[in-house]
Amino acid sequence: MKKINCLLVLVALAIFITNCNQAPANSNTVEEKAAENLSPADTLSIIPMKIQQWTIYIPCSINGTQKEFVLDAEWKYHCIESKYIQGLFDTTGHTITSNANGFKTVLCNKQINFSFPNQTIKVDTIELLMHKEPDGFGIIGSPLFDTSVVCLNFDNKKMYLTNKVPNDIEDYEELDYVINTKDHRVVSLAFPSAEGQKVVKMLVDFGSPFSNLENHLKKIIAIDENKEDSLDLASILMSRSAPIHYRRETTWTNSQNGQTDNPFERWGCNGVIGMDIISQYNWIVDYKHNKLYYCPNGIYRKNSHK
């Protein structure tokens, strides 16, 4: 009988020790699942984000070398600053130059591996940047997003690449978008204006620091400074976006030819929702089904006037 009791005590002790050793791993899994309502099987990669001057930077290994890239889903190709490209490979005989829309674009037909935790994307064409991005090695563009659901959590500064939209997103608002002729993802928002309710096409641009509208819209959009905050993006733009709030007319100049430029015309929209607004929400972007989901985050609540 004593031997049986001793065996039972030893078994119980072994189970206790095993559970103690597993507890941290299980706890971490639960925390990650609670953060994004995703199961580990659905998560392809978890990537840390750095937010600096209204710009998202993410780490990425390119051909095995760790670098920091700007995140901008509106770029058609992954991009590398031209000053770095020779350090990766010789581009002689592999480049094509285009001057579409007045901007010089150099495309390099060379296979590159862009690697994130547990995820590698191979591309045959990259774009060489000429504008000398000061803080990044280049830009991670739309190839990263086209085949995955992307979750951007500004509360914990992490980006999740997943197989599907999380099951429990009841706190998120849903918004449809269309792909316009410029291959940009555009949403339609209803603004109150001097001419009545006006539907405006807005580019949701994770690579743009600030929100803005075409100059002629700034003259008719009705801005109510006392309007209560809501989940509606048009309301947030009216109450929180400084470039629109102060109705500053903006003049752009084409850096290639020095002529007056209208980027909204080139982008096929009437305005842009930039990081000044985007960073106040956590986002789920389903590029396969043209869906956006957004939910106020800690930055929104900190800035709330309620």
Salt bridges, closest charged atoms under 4 A:
GLU32 OE2 - LYS158 NZ 3.16
ASP42 OD2 - LYS164 NZ 3.81
GLU68 OE1 - LYS50 NZ 3.04
GLU74 OE1 - HIS184 ND1 2.80
ASP146 OD1 - ARG185 NH2 2.95
GLU174 OE2 - LYS291 NZ 2.70
ASP176 OD1 - LYS291 NZ 2.58
ASP229 OD2 - ARG240 NH2 2.52
GLU249 OE2 - LYS219 NZ 3.45
ASP261 OD2 - ARG266 NH2 2.77
ASP286 OD2 - HIS289 ND1 2.82
